[in-house]
Amino acid sequence: MLAAQRPATVKDEVDMLELLKSLVFAVCMVPVMMALILGAIYGLGEVFNLFSAIGHRESSAARK
């Protein structure tokens, strides 16, 4: 025999709306955080390239 389903209440609808809002927030924040992390990696790479260029400039001047 099939069990009778209870009708959806306002609380159920509110809970579902909260879940949907949380899902939308998570879906929007994933690419934002990925962009921030990739930007930080790129920025640190540029900083270390500057430090590296300073070291190479001094050593190439000493060789000449």
N, C-alpha and C positions, 0 to 999 in steps of 0.2 A: 504494500500500500504506500502511496505517496504521502509524505508529510505535508501538512498545510503550511504554506509560508505566511509569515506575519507581514502585514503591510508596512511599507517604509515609513518611518517617522521623520519628523523634522530634524531630530538629533542625528539620524543616519545621514540625511542630506547635508547637514552642516559638517559632519565628520568627513564625508566624501569631498566636499568643497575644500576643506583644509588639506586633505591629501593631494588634491589636484593642484592647489596653490604651492604646496611644498615641492611637488614634482616639477612644476614650471620653473620655480626658483632654482632648483638643482640643475635643470637642463640649461638654464641661462647662465648659471655661474660656472659650469664646467669649461666652456670656451674662454670665458673671461680669465679664470685662473690659469688655464693653459697659456694664454697670451702673456700674462704677467710673468709666469715662470720662464717661458721662452725668451721674453724680453730681458729678464734678469740674467739669464745665461749669456745672451748676446752681449749685453752691457758689460758683464764681467770679462768676456772674451776680448772686447775692445780695450778695456782697462789693462789687461795683461799684455795685449799686443803693444800698447804704448810703453809699458815698462820694458818689454822685450826690445823694442826699437831703440830705446835709450841705451840699453846695454850693448846692442850691436853697433850703434853709432860710435860709442867710445872705443870699442875694440877695433873697429875698422880704421879709425883715425890713428890709432897706435901702430897699426900694421904698415901704414903708408910711410 
